[in-house]
Amino acid sequence: MSDSPDDATLDFVYDLDAPPQKVWRALSIPAFRERWLPDVTQPEPDAGSVIPGQELRYCLREDGSPCETSAVTFRISLNEAGGTRLRIIHERLGAGSRMMAANANRAVRARAA
């Protein structure tokens, strides 16, 4: 995982044993996608960023406070072992508190009411 300099992007890379076609199906078919994005109501693919079998981007709006809008991009490629390299890029779109991985080992800032 890496953070961008402005802390508005989280970037994760995973190597999976499954072939790229299977990973693509898991991300692009709504019934399977619910396992990847379980707490998001009806994510819609961003039509400008769909490359069949390689890249898929969803614009998301969280239900709870602070209701931030973000984009999640899934990039799929063949890895050296014949499986899949899955890169997940989560970008905050708009103002609000900064995103941080739960295991970032950094102090969390609290806002006064």
C-alpha positions in Angstrom: 0.0 0.0 0.0 1.1 3.5 -0.6 -0.3 6.9 0.1 -0.1 9.8 -2.3 1.5 13.0 -1.0 -1.9 14.6 -0.4 -3.3 11.6 1.5 -6.3 11.6 -0.9 -5.4 8.2 -2.5 -4.9 4.7 -1.2 -3.1 2.3 -3.5 -3.1 -1.5 -2.8 -1.5 -4.3 -4.9 -2.4 -8.0 -4.5 -1.3 -11.1 -6.3 -4.1 -13.7 -6.6 -4.0 -17.3 -7.6 -7.0 -16.9 -9.9 -6.7 -16.1 -13.7 -7.4 -12.5 -14.8 -10.7 -13.5 -16.5 -12.1 -14.9 -13.2 -11.1 -11.7 -11.3 -12.6 -9.6 -14.0 -15.9 -11.5 -13.7 -15.8 -11.0 -9.9 -15.5 -7.3 -10.3 -17.8 -6.6 -13.3 -20.8 -8.8 -12.6 -23.1 -7.1 -9.9 -23.9 -10.3 -8.0 -20.2 -11.1 -7.6 -19.1 -7.5 -7.1 -21.1 -7.3 -3.8 -18.4 -9.4 -2.2 -15.8 -6.8 -3.1 -17.9 -3.7 -2.3 -20.3 -5.0 0.3 -21.2 -1.7 2.1 -21.9 0.4 -1.0 -25.3 0.8 -2.5 -25.4 0.2 -6.3 -21.9 1.4 -7.4 -22.0 2.5 -11.0 -19.1 2.0 -13.4 -17.5 5.1 -14.7 -18.0 4.7 -18.4 -14.8 6.7 -19.2 -12.6 4.2 -17.4 -13.7 0.7 -18.4 -11.2 -1.3 -20.4 -12.7 -4.8 -20.6 -10.6 -7.4 -18.9 -8.1 -4.8 -17.6 -9.6 -1.8 -15.8 -12.8 -0.9 -14.1 -13.6 2.2 -12.1 -16.6 2.8 -9.8 -17.8 6.1 -8.4 -19.0 5.6 -4.9 -21.0 7.6 -2.4 -20.9 6.4 1.2 -24.2 6.4 3.1 -22.9 7.4 6.5 -21.5 10.7 7.7 -19.6 12.5 6.2 -21.0 11.1 2.9 -17.9 11.5 0.9 -17.7 10.7 -2.8 -14.8 8.5 -3.9 -13.7 6.5 -6.9 -12.3 3.0 -6.8 -10.3 1.7 -9.8 -9.5 -2.0 -10.2 -6.6 -2.8 -12.5 -6.0 -6.4 -13.6 -3.0 -7.9 -15.1 -1.3 -11.2 -15.4 1.4 -11.8 -12.8 4.7 -13.7 -13.0 3.1 -16.9 -11.5 0.3 -17.0 -14.1 -2.3 -15.6 -11.7 -3.6 -12.1 -11.4 -2.0 -8.9 -10.1 -4.9 -6.8 -8.8 -4.2 -3.1 -8.1 -6.9 -1.2 -6.2 -6.7 2.6 -6.2 -9.2 4.4 -3.9 -9.4 8.1 -4.5 -11.2 10.7 -2.4 -13.2 13.0 -4.7 -14.0 16.3 -2.9 -13.5 17.9 0.4 -13.7 16.2 3.8 -11.5 14.4 6.2 -8.4 12.6 4.8 -8.5 8.9 4.1 -6.2 6.6 6.0 -5.7 2.9 6.1 -6.8 1.4 9.4 -3.3 -0.1 9.9 -1.4 3.1 8.9 0.2 3.4 12.4 -0.5 7.1 12.4 -2.4 9.3 14.9 -6.0 9.9 13.9 -7.1 13.5 13.9 -10.3 14.3 15.7 -12.5 17.3 14.9 -14.1 19.3 17.6 -17.9 19.7 17.3 
